Amino acid sequence: MKESIQSLWDNPNLLEKYYRKNKSEFRQEFSLLYPQMKGQPAAEFWHERLNFDSDRISWGSQAEWKFVVIAALLAGILAKFPAFFSIDEEFFYPRNLGFIAFPFVTAYFAWKNQLSINSLVLPVGVMLVSALYINLLPENQESDTFILACIHLPLLLWGLLGFVFSAAKIRDLSRRLAYLNFNGDAVIMGALLLLAGGLMSGITIGLFSLIGLQIEKFYFEYIVVFGLASAPLVATHLTQTNPQLVNKVPPIIAKIFSPLVLIMLVIYLGAIVYAGKDPYNDREFLMIFNMLLIGVMALIFFSVAESSKDEKSGPGIWILVLLSLITIVVNGVALSAIAFRIAEWGITPNRMAVLGVNLLMLIHLLLVAKKLIQTALKNAQPDQVGITLVKYLPIYLIWTAIVVFLFPVIFGFE
């Protein structure tokens, strides 16, 4: 669409049609073009129009809601497959939980972006192969490779969603950054929907119990299941039709929690030394240590994606620099502990999976930290940090595919 905006800049009528065709994508592409056209009367007009904080809520077109409702119903039906077709829940849900949400959100963006059949061959093909593969894996709930495949498969589906969100333009790094921003907005909107749904469920069940009707079983088995299945799709639609609803929340969260997490991490590392905890021999502690690392990494990436919108760096960049450096230290400790366990007790699927992801995160952190330092020292622009961040994301997806598809074969489905 960026090329279309440029070519139709002198044709207001067609430009307006392009805007109404896909407002969210138009807004995203115009924001990328605006620095080149800043100062032009038409550019300033569109800038003010697209960034005007309206009090009105846009619910989207009737066609959009038809698509959302139908897709949400299909997601709910898929979530109820075990009940409808007498499938063992312990067999179905670990393997297919990701397919209840991601394919329908992916279909939403494929429809919104009007992707061609050729563009959809890759994501649809990978999803179908993944669904067939994960459901044909030997039924062994205690298999490490099976558990790893079930944990990593949603991440692979998340990557396919990003491919479709980016309109199949895998080399457009600005679209990858927009995808990360979308994830932050969608998570916040989804959390609000779930909170509101929880309150409504409590009130509904309480009111019916007052008149002697116990509807808990039916309500949780059908209303709640369909509501949870449809929440990602509804949250996605609301963020796309009303970006002004939540787009100011992620920067606030990033600015508040980045310094707090930095302080907590420094204190926690000191407390580990004081308590004498040993990640080299304590497996449970190492698992918690790695969960902490992943959480802090997610906060750094989330904060970088938000800070890349700023035109100039400030104290927030220095906080991210310190946070990334501390996280590199944490990653190094975790990595050395995993290497020690492999050297002492041998290779297992879990140790190899954790070793691989820790290596990838360490390299990624070093690249991002380097660019953050350059930005803090005024040797790079803030938006370059975001570009450095998203360039590396496909590496994670390659490793995820290896864990999902090759680990079970390499380790004999153990």
VOSELUM-312872 format. One line per field, with one value per residue (C-alpha): residue in three letters; residue number from 1; chain; x, y, z. Coordinates in Angstrom, 1 decimal. Example, Ala and Ser with C-alpha at 12.3 -4.5 7.8 and 13.67 -1.06 7.14 Angstrom:
BEGIN
resn c(Ala|Ser) $
resi c(1|2) $
chain c(A|A) $
u c(12.3|13.7) $
v c(-4.5|-1.1) $
w c(7.8|7.1) $
This chain:
BEGIN
resn c(Met|Lys|Glu|Ser|Ile|Gln|Ser|Leu|Trp|Asp|Asn|Pro|Asn|Leu|Leu|Glu|Lys|Tyr|Tyr|Arg|Lys|Asn|Lys|Ser|Glu|Phe|Arg|Gln|Glu|Phe|Ser|Leu|Leu|Tyr|Pro|Gln|Met|Lys|Gly|Gln|Pro|Ala|Ala|Glu|Phe|Trp|His|Glu|Arg|Leu|Asn|Phe|Asp|Ser|Asp|Arg|Ile|Ser|Trp|Gly|Ser|Gln|Ala|Glu|Trp|Lys|Phe|Val|Val|Ile|Ala|Ala|Leu|Leu|Ala|Gly|Ile|Leu|Ala|Lys|Phe|Pro|Ala|Phe|Phe|Ser|Ile|Asp|Glu|Glu|Phe|Phe|Tyr|Pro|Arg|Asn|Leu|Gly|Phe|Ile|Ala|Phe|Pro|Phe|Val|Thr|Ala|Tyr|Phe|Ala|Trp|Lys|Asn|Gln|Leu|Ser|Ile|Asn|Ser|Leu|Val|Leu|Pro|Val|Gly|Val|Met|Leu|Val|Ser|Ala|Leu|Tyr|Ile|Asn|Leu|Leu|Pro|Glu|Asn|Gln|Glu|Ser|Asp|Thr|Phe|Ile|Leu|Ala|Cys|Ile|His|Leu|Pro|Leu|Leu|Leu|Trp|Gly|Leu|Leu|Gly|Phe|Val|Phe|Ser|Ala|Ala|Lys|Ile|Arg|Asp|Leu|Ser|Arg|Arg|Leu|Ala|Tyr|Leu|Asn|Phe|Asn|Gly|Asp|Ala|Val|Ile|Met|Gly|Ala|Leu|Leu|Leu|Leu|Ala|Gly|Gly|Leu|Met|Ser|Gly|Ile|Thr|Ile|Gly|Leu|Phe|Ser|Leu|Ile|Gly|Leu|Gln|Ile|Glu|Lys|Phe|Tyr|Phe|Glu|Tyr|Ile|Val|Val|Phe|Gly|Leu|Ala|Ser|Ala|Pro|Leu|Val|Ala|Thr|His|Leu|Thr|Gln|Thr|Asn|Pro|Gln|Leu|Val|Asn|Lys|Val|Pro|Pro|Ile|Ile|Ala|Lys|Ile|Phe|Ser|Pro|Leu|Val|Leu|Ile|Met|Leu|Val|Ile|Tyr|Leu|Gly|Ala|Ile|Val|Tyr|Ala|Gly|Lys|Asp|Pro|Tyr|Asn|Asp|Arg|Glu|Phe|Leu|Met|Ile|Phe|Asn|Met|Leu|Leu|Ile|Gly|Val|Met|Ala|Leu|Ile|Phe|Phe|Ser|Val|Ala|Glu|Ser|Ser|Lys|Asp|Glu|Lys|Ser|Gly|Pro|Gly|Ile|Trp|Ile|Leu|Val|Leu|Leu|Ser|Leu|Ile|Thr|Ile|Val|Val|Asn|Gly|Val|Ala|Leu|Ser|Ala|Ile|Ala|Phe|Arg|Ile|Ala|Glu|Trp|Gly|Ile|Thr|Pro|Asn|Arg|Met|Ala|Val|Leu|Gly|Val|Asn|Leu|Leu|Met|Leu|Ile|His|Leu|Leu|Leu|Val|Ala|Lys|Lys|Leu|Ile|Gln|Thr|Ala|Leu|Lys|Asn|Ala|Gln|Pro|Asp|Gln|Val|Gly|Ile|Thr|Leu|Val|Lys|Tyr|Leu|Pro|Ile|Tyr|Leu|Ile|Trp|Thr|Ala|Ile|Val|Val|Phe|Leu|Phe|Pro|Val|Ile|Phe|Gly|Phe|Glu) $
resi c(1|2|3|4|5|6|7|8|9|10|11|12|13|14|15|16|17|18|19|20|21|22|23|24|25|26|27|28|29|30|31|32|33|34|35|36|37|38|39|40|41|42|43|44|45|46|47|48|49|50|51|52|53|54|55|56|57|58|59|60|61|62|63|64|65|66|67|68|69|70|71|72|73|74|75|76|77|78|79|80|81|82|83|84|85|86|87|88|89|90|91|92|93|94|95|96|97|98|99|100|101|102|103|104|105|106|107|108|109|110|111|112|113|114|115|116|117|118|119|120|121|122|123|124|125|126|127|128|129|130|131|132|133|134|135|136|137|138|139|140|141|142|143|144|145|146|147|148|149|150|151|152|153|154|155|156|157|158|159|160|161|162|163|164|165|166|167|168|169|170|171|172|173|174|175|176|177|178|179|180|181|182|183|184|185|186|187|188|189|190|191|192|193|194|195|196|197|198|199|200|201|202|203|204|205|206|207|208|209|210|211|212|213|214|215|216|217|218|219|220|221|222|223|224|225|226|227|228|229|230|231|232|233|234|235|236|237|238|239|240|241|242|243|244|245|246|247|248|249|250|251|252|253|254|255|256|257|258|259|260|261|262|263|264|265|266|267|268|269|270|271|272|273|274|275|276|277|278|279|280|281|282|283|284|285|286|287|288|289|290|291|292|293|294|295|296|297|298|299|300|301|302|303|304|305|306|307|308|309|310|311|312|313|314|315|316|317|318|319|320|321|322|323|324|325|326|327|328|329|330|331|332|333|334|335|336|337|338|339|340|341|342|343|344|345|346|347|348|349|350|351|352|353|354|355|356|357|358|359|360|361|362|363|364|365|366|367|368|369|370|371|372|373|374|375|376|377|378|379|380|381|382|383|384|385|386|387|388|389|390|391|392|393|394|395|396|397|398|399|400|401|402|403|404|405|406|407|408|409|410|411|412|413|414) $
chain c(A|A|A|A|A|A|A|A|A|A|A|A|A|A|A|A|A|A|A|A|A|A|A|A|A|A|A|A|A|A|A|A|A|A|A|A|A|A|A|A|A|A|A|A|A|A|A|A|A|A|A|A|A|A|A|A|A|A|A|A|A|A|A|A|A|A|A|A|A|A|A|A|A|A|A|A|A|A|A|A|A|A|A|A|A|A|A|A|A|A|A|A|A|A|A|A|A|A|A|A|A|A|A|A|A|A|A|A|A|A|A|A|A|A|A|A|A|A|A|A|A|A|A|A|A|A|A|A|A|A|A|A|A|A|A|A|A|A|A|A|A|A|A|A|A|A|A|A|A|A|A|A|A|A|A|A|A|A|A|A|A|A|A|A|A|A|A|A|A|A|A|A|A|A|A|A|A|A|A|A|A|A|A|A|A|A|A|A|A|A|A|A|A|A|A|A|A|A|A|A|A|A|A|A|A|A|A|A|A|A|A|A|A|A|A|A|A|A|A|A|A|A|A|A|A|A|A|A|A|A|A|A|A|A|A|A|A|A|A|A|A|A|A|A|A|A|A|A|A|A|A|A|A|A|A|A|A|A|A|A|A|A|A|A|A|A|A|A|A|A|A|A|A|A|A|A|A|A|A|A|A|A|A|A|A|A|A|A|A|A|A|A|A|A|A|A|A|A|A|A|A|A|A|A|A|A|A|A|A|A|A|A|A|A|A|A|A|A|A|A|A|A|A|A|A|A|A|A|A|A|A|A|A|A|A|A|A|A|A|A|A|A|A|A|A|A|A|A|A|A|A|A|A|A|A|A|A|A|A|A|A|A|A|A|A|A|A|A|A|A|A|A|A|A|A|A|A|A|A|A|A|A|A|A|A|A|A|A|A|A|A|A|A|A|A|A|A|A|A|A|A|A|A|A|A|A|A|A|A|A|A|A|A|A) $
u c(0.0|2.9|3.6|-0.1|-0.2|2.8|1.4|-2.0|-0.8|-2.1|-5.5|-7.5|-10.5|-8.6|-6.4|-9.6|-10.8|-7.5|-7.9|-11.4|-10.4|-8.0|-7.7|-5.2|-2.8|-3.1|-2.3|0.7|2.1|1.4|3.4|6.4|6.0|5.3|8.9|9.7|6.6|6.6|5.7|3.5|0.0|-1.6|0.8|0.0|-3.7|-3.5|-1.2|-3.7|-6.6|-5.0|-3.7|-6.8|-8.0|-11.7|-14.0|-16.1|-15.6|-15.5|-17.1|-16.0|-18.2|-21.0|-18.9|-16.0|-18.3|-19.9|-16.4|-15.5|-18.7|-18.4|-14.7|-15.3|-18.0|-15.7|-13.0|-15.5|-16.6|-13.0|-12.5|-15.4|-14.2|-13.5|-17.1|-18.7|-16.6|-15.7|-12.0|-9.8|-9.2|-5.7|-4.9|-6.6|-5.8|-2.0|-1.6|-4.2|-4.5|-2.6|-4.9|-7.9|-6.6|-3.9|-5.4|-8.6|-6.7|-4.4|-7.5|-8.7|-5.5|-5.4|-8.9|-8.2|-5.0|-6.7|-3.8|-3.6|-3.8|-0.1|0.8|-1.3|0.2|3.2|1.3|-1.7|0.6|2.7|-0.4|-1.9|1.4|1.8|-1.7|-1.3|2.2|1.4|-1.7|0.2|2.9|3.0|0.7|3.1|2.3|5.6|7.7|10.1|10.1|6.3|6.0|8.6|6.8|3.5|5.1|7.0|4.2|2.2|5.4|5.6|1.9|2.7|5.4|3.0|0.5|3.2|3.9|0.2|0.0|2.9|1.0|3.6|6.3|8.9|11.7|9.8|11.2|8.9|6.0|7.7|8.0|4.3|3.5|5.3|3.4|0.1|0.9|1.2|-2.0|-3.9|-2.7|-3.9|-7.3|-7.6|-6.9|-9.6|-12.1|-11.2|-11.6|-14.9|-16.0|-15.0|-17.1|-20.1|-19.8|-19.7|-22.7|-24.7|-24.1|-24.9|-28.2|-29.3|-28.4|-30.6|-33.6|-32.6|-31.0|-27.5|-26.1|-22.4|-21.8|-23.5|-22.1|-18.5|-18.7|-20.2|-20.4|-17.0|-15.3|-16.7|-15.9|-12.2|-11.9|-13.3|-11.4|-8.2|-10.2|-12.4|-9.4|-7.6|-10.6|-11.0|-7.4|-7.5|-10.6|-9.8|-6.0|-6.5|-8.1|-4.9|-2.0|-1.1|-1.0|2.1|4.5|3.3|3.7|7.2|8.3|7.0|8.1|11.5|13.2|11.3|12.4|16.0|16.0|14.3|16.8|19.9|18.4|17.5|21.0|22.4|19.8|20.9|24.4|23.3|20.9|23.6|21.3|23.1|21.6|24.3|23.0|19.4|17.3|14.1|15.9|17.4|13.9|12.7|15.9|15.2|11.5|12.7|15.1|12.4|10.1|12.8|13.7|10.0|9.9|13.1|11.7|8.3|10.0|12.4|9.4|7.7|10.8|11.6|8.6|10.4|12.3|15.0|16.6|16.4|16.7|14.5|17.2|19.8|17.4|17.1|20.9|21.4|18.5|19.9|23.4|22.1|20.0|23.1|24.8|21.7|21.7|25.4|24.8|21.9|23.9|26.9|24.6|23.0|26.4|27.6|24.6|25.1|28.8|28.0|24.9|24.8|22.5|18.7|16.0|15.1|18.7|19.4|16.2|17.1|20.7|19.6|17.2|19.6|22.3|19.9|18.7|22.3|23.3|20.1|20.6|24.2|23.0|20.2|22.4|25.1|22.5|21.0|24.4|25.0|21.6|22.3|25.6|23.8|25.6|22.3|18.7|16.1|14.3|17.4|17.1|13.7|15.1|17.9|15.4|13.1|15.9|16.7|13.2|13.2|16.1|13.8|11.3|13.9|14.9|11.3|10.7|13.8|12.4|8.9|9.7|13.3|13.7|11.2|12.9|16.5|15.7|13.5|10.3|11.6) $
v c(0.0|2.3|2.4|3.1|6.0|7.6|7.0|8.4|11.3|13.8|12.0|12.7|10.6|7.4|8.0|8.2|4.9|3.3|4.7|3.3|0.0|-0.8|2.0|0.3|-0.6|2.9|4.4|2.2|2.9|6.6|6.8|5.4|7.8|10.9|11.8|12.1|14.3|16.4|20.0|19.4|20.7|17.4|15.4|17.5|17.2|13.4|13.4|15.3|13.2|9.9|11.0|12.8|11.4|10.7|9.9|7.8|4.1|2.5|-1.0|-1.7|-2.6|-5.1|-7.3|-7.3|-8.3|-11.1|-12.5|-12.1|-13.8|-16.7|-17.2|-17.0|-19.6|-21.9|-21.4|-22.3|-25.4|-26.5|-25.9|-28.3|-31.0|-33.4|-33.1|-33.3|-36.2|-38.1|-37.3|-37.7|-34.1|-35.1|-36.1|-33.1|-29.9|-30.2|-30.8|-28.4|-25.5|-23.2|-24.0|-22.8|-19.2|-18.5|-19.8|-17.7|-14.5|-15.4|-15.8|-12.4|-10.6|-12.6|-11.3|-7.8|-7.6|-9.3|-11.7|-13.7|-17.5|-17.7|-15.7|-18.0|-21.3|-21.1|-20.3|-22.5|-25.4|-25.1|-25.0|-28.1|-30.0|-29.0|-30.0|-33.4|-33.9|-33.0|-35.2|-38.2|-38.1|-41.2|-40.9|-40.6|-37.8|-38.2|-37.9|-34.9|-34.4|-34.5|-31.9|-29.7|-29.9|-28.9|-26.0|-24.7|-25.2|-22.1|-20.0|-21.4|-20.5|-17.0|-16.6|-17.6|-15.0|-12.4|-13.4|-12.8|-9.7|-8.3|-9.0|-11.7|-9.0|-10.8|-8.4|-5.3|-4.8|-2.0|-4.4|-6.8|-3.9|-3.1|-6.7|-6.5|-3.4|-5.1|-8.0|-5.5|-3.8|-7.1|-8.6|-5.5|-5.5|-9.3|-8.9|-6.2|-8.5|-11.4|-9.3|-8.0|-11.5|-12.8|-10.1|-10.8|-14.6|-14.1|-11.8|-14.1|-17.3|-15.4|-14.1|-17.5|-19.1|-16.6|-18.1|-21.7|-22.4|-23.9|-23.1|-23.4|-26.7|-25.5|-22.0|-23.0|-25.9|-23.7|-20.0|-19.7|-22.0|-20.1|-16.8|-17.8|-19.2|-15.9|-13.5|-13.3|-12.6|-10.0|-8.3|-8.2|-6.7|-4.0|-3.0|-2.7|-0.6|1.5|1.8|4.8|2.7|1.0|2.5|4.8|2.1|0.0|3.0|3.8|0.1|0.0|3.3|2.2|-1.4|-1.2|0.7|-1.4|-4.7|-3.4|-2.7|-6.0|-7.9|-6.3|-7.1|-10.6|-11.4|-10.2|-12.3|-15.4|-15.0|-14.3|-17.3|-19.5|-20.8|-22.9|-23.1|-25.6|-28.4|-27.3|-28.2|-26.5|-23.3|-23.3|-23.7|-20.7|-18.8|-19.4|-18.3|-15.1|-14.6|-15.1|-12.7|-10.0|-10.6|-10.1|-6.8|-5.6|-6.4|-4.9|-1.7|-1.5|-1.8|1.1|3.3|2.9|5.2|8.1|10.6|11.1|9.1|9.9|8.4|5.5|4.4|4.3|2.2|-0.3|-0.3|-1.2|-3.7|-5.5|-5.6|-7.1|-9.6|-10.6|-11.5|-13.5|-15.3|-16.0|-17.7|-19.7|-20.8|-21.9|-23.8|-25.7|-26.4|-27.7|-30.0|-31.4|-32.0|-33.8|-35.7|-35.9|-34.6|-34.8|-33.1|-30.6|-29.6|-29.2|-27.1|-24.8|-24.6|-23.6|-20.9|-19.5|-19.2|-17.5|-15.1|-14.2|-13.4|-11.4|-9.5|-8.6|-7.2|-5.2|-3.9|-2.8|-0.8|0.6|1.9|3.5|5.2|6.4|7.9|9.6|7.4|5.8|6.7|5.1|3.4|1.5|-0.4|-1.7|-2.7|-4.6|-6.3|-7.6|-8.6|-11.5|-12.9|-15.4|-17.2|-18.1|-19.5|-21.7|-23.1|-23.6|-25.6|-27.7|-28.5|-29.2|-31.4|-32.8|-33.3|-36.1|-37.9|-37.2|-38.4|-41.3|-39.8|-40.0) $
w c(0.0|0.6|-3.2|-3.8|-1.4|-3.2|-6.6|-5.7|-3.6|-6.2|-6.6|-3.4|-4.5|-5.1|-2.0|0.1|-1.4|-0.4|3.1|3.6|2.1|5.0|7.5|9.8|7.1|5.5|8.9|9.4|5.9|6.1|9.3|7.5|4.6|6.8|7.6|3.9|3.2|6.4|5.8|2.7|3.3|2.2|4.4|7.4|6.8|6.7|9.7|11.8|10.5|11.3|14.7|15.9|19.2|18.6|21.4|19.1|19.0|15.6|15.5|11.9|9.0|8.9|6.6|9.1|12.0|9.9|9.4|13.0|14.3|11.8|12.6|16.4|16.1|14.2|16.8|19.6|17.7|17.3|21.0|21.7|19.4|22.3|23.5|20.1|18.7|21.9|21.7|24.7|26.1|27.3|23.7|21.9|23.9|24.4|20.6|19.3|21.7|19.3|16.4|18.3|18.1|15.6|12.3|12.8|13.5|10.6|8.4|9.6|8.4|5.2|4.5|5.5|3.5|0.6|0.1|-3.1|-3.1|-4.0|-0.8|1.3|0.1|2.6|5.8|5.0|4.0|7.1|9.3|7.7|7.9|11.5|12.5|10.8|12.3|15.9|15.9|14.5|17.1|19.3|22.3|25.1|27.5|29.4|26.3|26.5|22.8|22.6|25.4|23.7|20.4|22.0|23.8|20.7|18.1|19.1|18.6|15.0|14.5|15.9|13.2|10.5|11.8|11.5|7.9|7.0|9.1|7.1|3.9|3.0|2.7|4.8|4.0|5.2|8.6|9.5|9.2|11.6|14.1|13.6|14.3|17.6|18.5|17.4|19.8|22.7|21.9|21.3|24.6|26.5|24.7|25.3|29.0|29.3|27.5|29.7|32.8|31.7|30.7|34.1|35.9|33.7|34.3|38.0|38.0|35.6|37.6|40.8|39.5|38.3|41.6|43.4|41.6|42.2|38.8|38.8|35.3|36.2|34.2|31.0|31.3|31.7|29.1|26.4|27.0|28.6|26.1|23.1|24.8|25.4|21.8|20.3|22.6|20.4|17.3|18.9|20.5|17.2|15.4|18.1|18.0|14.2|14.1|17.2|17.5|19.7|22.5|23.7|21.7|24.6|27.2|26.0|26.2|29.7|30.8|29.2|30.9|34.3|34.5|32.7|35.7|38.2|36.6|36.4|40.2|41.0|38.8|40.5|43.9|42.9|41.6|45.0|46.8|44.9|46.1|49.6|49.7|48.2|45.5|42.8|39.3|38.3|40.5|41.3|38.3|39.7|40.3|36.8|35.3|37.3|36.4|32.7|33.1|34.7|31.8|29.1|31.0|31.1|27.5|26.5|28.5|26.7|23.3|24.1|25.4|22.4|20.0|21.8|22.1|18.4|17.8|19.6|17.4|20.0|22.8|26.5|29.9|28.8|26.4|29.2|31.4|28.5|28.1|31.7|31.7|28.6|30.1|33.3|31.3|29.4|32.7|33.7|30.4|30.7|34.1|32.8|29.7|31.7|34.1|31.2|29.6|33.0|33.3|29.8|30.5|33.8|32.9|29.2|26.4|26.8|24.6|27.3|27.8|24.1|23.6|26.5|25.4|21.9|22.9|25.5|22.8|20.5|23.2|24.2|20.6|20.1|23.4|22.4|19.1|20.7|23.5|21.1|19.1|22.3|23.5|20.1|20.3|23.9|22.7|19.7|17.2|15.9|15.6|18.0|15.2|14.3|17.6|16.6|13.2|14.8|17.1|14.3|11.9|14.2|14.8|11.9|13.7|16.6|14.2|12.5|15.9|16.8|13.6|14.5|18.0|16.7|13.7|14.2|17.9|18.2|15.3|16.5|20.0|19.1|20.4|24.0) $
